[in-house]
Amino acid sequence: MVAWNASGEIFYSLGQKVTISNPPYHDFYWYFDPRTISNPFEAFRNNPTIGTSKLQLNSFWLAWDRDQTFIEFANLVPINGASDIQQSQLLAYGQAGFSKNEQPSISVMPNNDYRISWFGENYVDGIGQKQVVTYFNYQFYIFGTNVSSHSMRTTDDGKAIIAYGDQSGTRNKFRQVWYWGSEKNLGTTGKQTHLSNGSSLNNMYAMSFQNTTLPYSFSMSANLGSLQKVTEIPIASGRKGIVAGDSAEFYFTLGDVSLNGNTIEFIQTGINPDFTNPQSVTTFTGRVDFVSIVSTTNIQGFTLAKHRTKIHFPNSNLNGNVSYRYLRVNTQGHLVSYPV
């Protein structure tokens, strides 16, 4: 299957390479004329990516970005001897707290489940800062700083692996998309990093392209199963989250809070905290294990979010309602003081 975009639409077709003898030559046979993704929105679609499993050859997954805002995807199943194809309803991932979401990469598990990664980008002082985003177990996972590339692949034994060019490709990394997973160094540099297929991590490799110095070159990593976890920790301890309401989402990070030179340890929330439980909400939003002072400089993202809702959502119930509190608590979770 091949897919491409033209005039803001996504087209695709399915074919097969055939060999014709006497005299022998290769040709390509298309099963049907190019089709387009049904478009219920007047939207611009771009950057298509295709995935399928060699163990489940009866369907394909196709993903793209819509208006650089949402990531959409659909399942395509050949029917009638592959002379036709059936499209599922469109599925979509939301903004995940980013103003721009684009350039997805999709891969398919042996059971025909899918894994997708994409670029999420916000602007700070007019400068775009990209991170790589993926979605697993009803949660968004966000990795990297100033990410230059990303690649999602799955192994035959059922592992989803994401590789990305961290810090503009100067520190290329990968990790398994799972409930837990250590970040590991690929040992390559270069802004374009892509993963190969593999039956397991032991025969999966990454290839990176560097074009900062001559001669331009490709470098291949060792097999992923032999690489060690990263020792650097971008945020030693903290909390990330998304405040959502109406059509807006605000992504925030609070971390590396210290007292007398000691890093404050945030309490573990577990995989799926219950936000209907007041105690769980208190824990998630930043209750800590011993007395701490969190200054307003640590949480400027909330102040900025509150200001932006007044400008961009004047008629929304979000207008002026994005707010925050910071508390001083002791080891038993009792309030010491509430700064005004």
ChimeraX attribute file (.defattr): number of C-alpha atoms within 10 A of each C-alpha:
attribute: neighborCount
match mode: 1-to-1
recipient: residues
	/A:1	13
	/A:2	13
	/A:3	18
	/A:4	16
	/A:5	16
	/A:6	10
	/A:7	8
	/A:8	14
	/A:9	17
	/A:10	23
	/A:11	16
	/A:12	18
	/A:13	17
	/A:14	19
	/A:15	15
	/A:16	11
	/A:17	10
	/A:18	11
	/A:19	10
	/A:20	10
	/A:21	8
	/A:22	5
	/A:23	5
	/A:24	8
	/A:25	9
	/A:26	10
	/A:27	11
	/A:28	10
	/A:29	11
	/A:30	15
	/A:31	16
	/A:32	14
	/A:33	12
	/A:34	14
	/A:35	14
	/A:36	14
	/A:37	15
	/A:38	12
	/A:39	12
	/A:40	7
	/A:41	7
	/A:42	9
	/A:43	13
	/A:44	16
	/A:45	24
	/A:46	23
	/A:47	18
	/A:48	23
	/A:49	20
	/A:50	20
	/A:51	24
	/A:52	23
	/A:53	21
	/A:54	12
	/A:55	12
	/A:56	13
	/A:57	12
	/A:58	14
	/A:59	17
	/A:60	21
	/A:61	23
	/A:62	26
	/A:63	28
	/A:64	27
	/A:65	25
	/A:66	23
	/A:67	16
	/A:68	21
	/A:69	18
	/A:70	21
	/A:71	25
	/A:72	19
	/A:73	26
	/A:74	17
	/A:75	20
	/A:76	17
	/A:77	16
	/A:78	17
	/A:79	12
	/A:80	8
	/A:81	8
	/A:82	15
	/A:83	13
	/A:84	15
	/A:85	18
	/A:86	13
	/A:87	16
	/A:88	12
	/A:89	11
	/A:90	14
	/A:91	11
	/A:92	15
	/A:93	16
	/A:94	15
	/A:95	23
	/A:96	26
	/A:97	20
	/A:98	22
	/A:99	18
	/A:100	19
	/A:101	27
	/A:102	22
	/A:103	20
	/A:104	28
	/A:105	24
	/A:106	23
	/A:107	28
	/A:108	26
	/A:109	22
	/A:110	18
	/A:111	11
	/A:112	20
	/A:113	12
	/A:114	21
	/A:115	22
	/A:116	24
	/A:117	25
	/A:118	25
	/A:119	24
	/A:120	28
	/A:121	24
	/A:122	17
	/A:123	12
	/A:124	8
	/A:125	6
	/A:126	7
	/A:127	9
	/A:128	13
	/A:129	15
	/A:130	25
	/A:131	24
	/A:132	27
	/A:133	22
	/A:134	22
	/A:135	17
	/A:136	12
	/A:137	11
	/A:138	8
	/A:139	12
	/A:140	16
	/A:141	16
	/A:142	17
	/A:143	21
	/A:144	20
	/A:145	17
	/A:146	17
	/A:147	24
	/A:148	23
	/A:149	24
	/A:150	27
	/A:151	24
	/A:152	27
	/A:153	26
	/A:154	29
	/A:155	22
	/A:156	18
	/A:157	12
	/A:158	14
	/A:159	17
	/A:160	21
	/A:161	21
	/A:162	26
	/A:163	26
	/A:164	31
	/A:165	30
	/A:166	27
	/A:167	16
	/A:168	19
	/A:169	23
	/A:170	16
	/A:171	18
	/A:172	29
	/A:173	25
	/A:174	27
	/A:175	20
	/A:176	19
	/A:177	20
	/A:178	14
	/A:179	9
	/A:180	9
	/A:181	11
	/A:182	14
	/A:183	19
	/A:184	19
	/A:185	20
	/A:186	29
	/A:187	17
	/A:188	23
	/A:189	24
	/A:190	24
	/A:191	24
	/A:192	20
	/A:193	27
	/A:194	20
	/A:195	23
	/A:196	14
	/A:197	16
	/A:198	17
	/A:199	13
	/A:200	16
	/A:201	21
	/A:202	14
	/A:203	15
	/A:204	20
	/A:205	18
	/A:206	24
	/A:207	18
	/A:208	23
	/A:209	18
	/A:210	19
	/A:211	13
	/A:212	10
	/A:213	7
	/A:214	7
	/A:215	8
	/A:216	10
	/A:217	12
	/A:218	15
	/A:219	15
	/A:220	17
	/A:221	19
	/A:222	17
	/A:223	16
	/A:224	22
	/A:225	12
	/A:226	11
	/A:227	16
	/A:228	13
	/A:229	14
	/A:230	13
	/A:231	10
	/A:232	9
	/A:233	8
	/A:234	11
	/A:235	12
	/A:236	13
	/A:237	16
	/A:238	20
	/A:239	17
	/A:240	14
	/A:241	16
	/A:242	16
	/A:243	14
	/A:244	15
	/A:245	12
	/A:246	9
	/A:247	10
	/A:248	19
	/A:249	17
	/A:250	21
	/A:251	18
	/A:252	16
	/A:253	16
	/A:254	18
	/A:255	20
	/A:256	17
	/A:257	20
	/A:258	14
	/A:259	12
	/A:260	6
	/A:261	7
	/A:262	9
	/A:263	15
	/A:264	22
	/A:265	19
	/A:266	21
	/A:267	16
	/A:268	12
	/A:269	14
	/A:270	9
	/A:271	11
	/A:272	9
	/A:273	13
	/A:274	13
	/A:275	12
	/A:276	8
	/A:277	9
	/A:278	10
	/A:279	11
	/A:280	14
	/A:281	15
	/A:282	13
	/A:283	17
	/A:284	22
	/A:285	19
	/A:286	20
	/A:287	25
	/A:288	23
	/A:289	15
	/A:290	16
	/A:291	18
	/A:292	22
	/A:293	16
	/A:294	19
	/A:295	12
	/A:296	13
	/A:297	8
	/A:298	14
	/A:299	17
	/A:300	15
	/A:301	17
	/A:302	20
	/A:303	14
	/A:304	13
	/A:305	21
	/A:306	19
	/A:307	16
	/A:308	16
	/A:309	20
	/A:310	16
	/A:311	11
	/A:312	12
	/A:313	15
	/A:314	12
	/A:315	10
	/A:316	15
	/A:317	12
	/A:318	20
	/A:319	17
	/A:320	16
	/A:321	13
	/A:322	20
	/A:323	11
	/A:324	13
	/A:325	13
	/A:326	19
	/A:327	20
	/A:328	18
	/A:329	19
	/A:330	16
	/A:331	12
	/A:332	10
	/A:333	15
	/A:334	12
	/A:335	12
	/A:336	12
	/A:337	12
	/A:338	10
	/A:339	11
	/A:340	6
